[in-house]
Amino acid sequence: MRIMKVLGLTAASAALALAGPALAATTFSTNFDSTDFGTAPGFTTLTSYEGWNGGPNGIEVQYNNVAGRAFSGNNFVELDTNANSSMSRIIDAGNYVLNYWYSDRPGVAARSNGITVLLDGDRAFTSTGGAGGSQTDWRQQTFAFNVAERTRLTFRAIGTSDSLGGYIDSVSLSAVPEPTTWAMMIAGFGMMGFALRNRAKAKVAYA
C-alpha cells in the first residue's frame, strides 16, 4: 500500500511538472489606469505605458473624458497621435485568448476608426470601426490564437492618419492550456485522489 501511494503521488507530481511549461505563457490585464493624470480632461503621448512599447508616433493616453468616456476607470488609449500609431509587447509561445474593449472615436468617420491586431507584423484580427456617435460606444473584442515561439503582439491604427482614431481599453491576454496539458493535469489529479483514498484506507486498517 505504501508503494502504491508513493507511485501515485510521484506520477501526479510528474504530470503537473510536465504541464508547467505549457502553462508558463504570458498573461496580463491592463485598463491603462496605473497613472493618475489629475482631474482635468486631457491627453498625453508616451513612448511606453503599462508594458506596451509605442511605435514611432508613441501611445496616446486620454483621460477624464476629454473626447469620450473610458470603458473602465478614467484612462484609455487612442491609436492615432499626430499620425497613425501603435503599441506592442513580446509574448511567449502558447495558446491564448485576447480580450479588449473597442470604441469608435465620437464624431469621427468610419474611415478613421479602424484598429488591427498583428502577430509579428501579420494581421490577425481587426476592429473595423464605424462612424462615431456623440459618445463612446465600447464593444468587447475577443480573439483566440496560437503562437509557436516568442512573438510581438501589436495594436495598430489602420484608419486615415489624421490624429483622430479608434480607442481601446481594458486589454487582457489569457493563456489556454493545450488539450494534452489538460489530460496530464486531470490524470495527475486523479492519481493524487487515488493515493489519498488509499492513504485513508491504510489509516483505517492500522487503527
N, C-alpha and C positions, 0 to 999 in steps of 0.2 A: 504493500500500500504506500509506503514511504517513497519507494522508487517511482511509482506512478505519479505521485504528487509532484515530485521534483521534475520529472519529464514533462508533465503538463504545464507547469509554471515556466520551465525553460522554453518550451515550444511557443507559449504565449508571448514571452519576452522577445523571442527571436522574430515572431511575426510583427510585433509592434516596432522593433528595431528596423526591420525591412521597410515598414510603412513610413518611417520617419522621413527619409529623403524626399519621398513623393509629397509629403505634407509641408515641406520646408520652403514652399514657394512664397513669393512676395504677396503680402496683403496690406491694405491701408484703407483709411477712410478720412476724408477731409471735407470741411464745408467752408474753408477759406476765412475762418473767423479767429485764427490764432492771434491776430493783431487788432488792437482797438485803435481805430483811427480818429477817435473823438466822436462828438455828437453831430457835427455839421455834415451835410451831404458833400460828397466829393469823390475823387478817384485818384489813383496813383499808378505809375508804371514801374514795375520792378524787374530786375534781371532774374530773380528766382523767388519762389514762395512756397512754403509748406511741402518741400521735397520735389517741387517741379522746377525745371530749368527753362527759362524763357528763350525763344528764338531771337533772331537779330532785332526784332521790334519789341521784345520784352513781353511782360504779362501785365495786363491792366486789371487792377482790383478796384471795383466800385463799392461804395459803402453809403449807408444811411439814405437809401432811396434817392440817389442823385438822378438816376434815369430809369427807375423801376425798382420794385421791392425784391429783396432776396428771397429765395425759397426757404432758407434756414439762416437764422441769425441776421447779421447786418451786412455781410460782405459776400460778394460773388465775383466771378471773373468774366470779363468781356474779351473775346479773342480778336479784337481789331483795335490796336492802339492808335498810332498815327497812320498805320497801314495794317494789312492782314498780319496777324501774329500767331504764335504757337507756344505750347508748353509741353515738356516731355520729361520722362524719367525712365530709368532702367528697371526691368522686372526679370525675375528668374524664370527658368523653364518651368512649365506647368500647365494645368488646365484651370481656366479662370472664368468668372462671371464679372463683367464690368457694369456698374450701375452709375448713372449720373442723371441730374435734372437739367433740362434744356429749356430755354425760352428765347423766342424772338425778341429783338430789341424793340420796345414800344415806338410806334410811329415810323418804323423803317421798313422799306420794301423788302419783299421776299428775296430778291437777288443779293441782298447784303447780309442775310442772316445765317447762311449755311455754315456748319461745323462738321469736320470729319475726324475720325479716329484712325490713326495709322500704326502699323506694326513694322518697325524697321523701314519706314518710308513707304510701305504699301498700304493703300486704303483698305480698311477692313469693315468700317461701319460709318454711316453718315446720318446726321440730323439735318435734313434738307432745308428746314426752315420755311417760314411763311411770312406774310405781311404782319408786322407788329401792330397790336391794337393800342388802346390807351394805357394799358398796364401790362406788366409781365404776365406770361401765360405758361408757367412751369409744367413740363411734361417729362415723366420718367422715361429714360432710355436704358435698355438692357441689351447686353451683347456678350455671348459666350464664345470663347476661343481657346486655342491651344498653341503654345509655342514650345519648340523642342530645345531651345537654348536661350541664353540671356538676350533680351530684346528691348529695343527702345519703344515705349508706348508714348504716343504723341496725340494731342488735340491740336487741330489747326483750323483757322478760318478759311473758308473757300468761297465766300461771297465777294461782292465788289469791295475792292481795297480802298475804303473811303473814310476810315476811322470810326465807322458805325457797323457793329456786327452782333452776332448772336451771343447769348450768355450761357454759362454753365455754373452749377452749384452742386454741393454735396456729392462728391465723387467717391466711389468705393470700389475696391478690387478684392474679390474673394477667391481663394484657392479652392478648387474642387478636386477631391481625391480621384484617382483613376479607378476603374472597376476592380482591377487586380488588387489595388491597395485596400479597397473596401472589403474584398474577400479575405485578405490576410488579417485585417483587423477583426472581422467577425469570427474567423477561425480562432484567432488569438484569444478573444474574449470568451469564446465557447470553451476553449481548453482551460482558461482560468476558472470558469464556473464549474467545470468538471472536477478540477483539482480541489476547489473549495468544498464542493459537495462531499468528496471522498475524505477530506480532512475532517469534516463534521462527523462522518460515519466512523472514522477512526477514533475520535474522541468518545463517541458513544460506546464503541466496542471495548475501550480500555477503562471506562468509568467504573 
